[in-house]
Amino acid sequence: MSAAALQPDTQENIRDIVIDEVFPHTPETVWKVLTSAQLIARWLMKPTGFEAVEGKTFTFQTTPGGHWDGVIHCRVLEVVAFRRLVYAWKGGDARNTGYGAPLDTVVTWSLTPVEAGTRIQLVHAGFVLPRNETAYTGMSGGWKKVVRQLDEISGENS
């Protein structure tokens, strides 16, 4: 048996959530809603310490579960004004299984101007299955709702 055959195929165990929509708003309007802490609180969760500055750390607070305090630790990884916002999204506790299991992922928002407005692509990458199955399943539906709310708030700020 070759050494390669002994290596587990980890790609089969990694899942990403991808949402791709077109909003009838300018990239500048959507960017404002993606990068204003006050507006993020309306479509996602209230961030603590958020600034769209590479290297900046911030947190979200969600429902605690088991040994996990519900804090999502984030760090801004990339900012390209009106085009791309990327941040690390980590939380959970190693003693938890299911809800609150350790999560070490990356959220990428990409904005592309199109004739109808702005194409929004959200990629929440790096869910390790089966450990993150609960988060992956819950957030797959949750992000769809969040993106709809992002559209609504963007409409209010056009």
QUIZI-V937512 format. One record per backbone hydrogen bond with DSSP energy under -1.0 kcal/mol. NH is the residue of the N-H (numbers start at 1). CO is the residue of the C=O. If there is no record, write none. Layout:
nh:NH co:CO
nh:NH co:CO
This chain:
nh:10 co:8
nh:13 co:10
nh:14 co:11
nh:15 co:127
nh:17 co:124
nh:19 co:122
nh:21 co:120
nh:23 co:118
nh:25 co:23
nh:30 co:26
nh:31 co:27
nh:32 co:28
nh:33 co:29
nh:34 co:30
nh:35 co:31
nh:40 co:36
nh:41 co:37
nh:42 co:39
nh:43 co:39
nh:44 co:40
nh:48 co:59
nh:53 co:51
nh:55 co:76
nh:56 co:53
nh:58 co:74
nh:59 co:48
nh:60 co:72
nh:62 co:70
nh:65 co:68
nh:68 co:65
nh:72 co:60
nh:73 co:90
nh:74 co:58
nh:76 co:56
nh:77 co:86
nh:78 co:86
nh:80 co:84
nh:83 co:80
nh:84 co:80
nh:85 co:109
nh:86 co:78
nh:87 co:107
nh:88 co:75
nh:89 co:105
nh:90 co:73
nh:91 co:103
nh:93 co:100
nh:96 co:93
nh:101 co:98
nh:103 co:91
nh:105 co:89
nh:106 co:125
nh:107 co:87
nh:108 co:123
nh:109 co:85
nh:110 co:121
nh:111 co:83
nh:112 co:119
nh:114 co:117
nh:117 co:114
nh:118 co:23
nh:119 co:112
nh:120 co:21
nh:121 co:110
nh:122 co:19
nh:123 co:108
nh:124 co:17
nh:125 co:106
nh:127 co:15
nh:129 co:13
nh:132 co:128
nh:133 co:130
nh:136 co:132
nh:137 co:133
nh:138 co:134
nh:139 co:135
nh:140 co:136
nh:141 co:137
nh:142 co:138
nh:143 co:139
nh:145 co:141
nh:146 co:142
nh:147 co:143
nh:148 co:144
nh:149 co:145
nh:150 co:146
nh:151 co:147
nh:152 co:148
nh:153 co:149
nh:154 co:150
nh:155 co:151
nh:156 co:152
nh:157 co:153
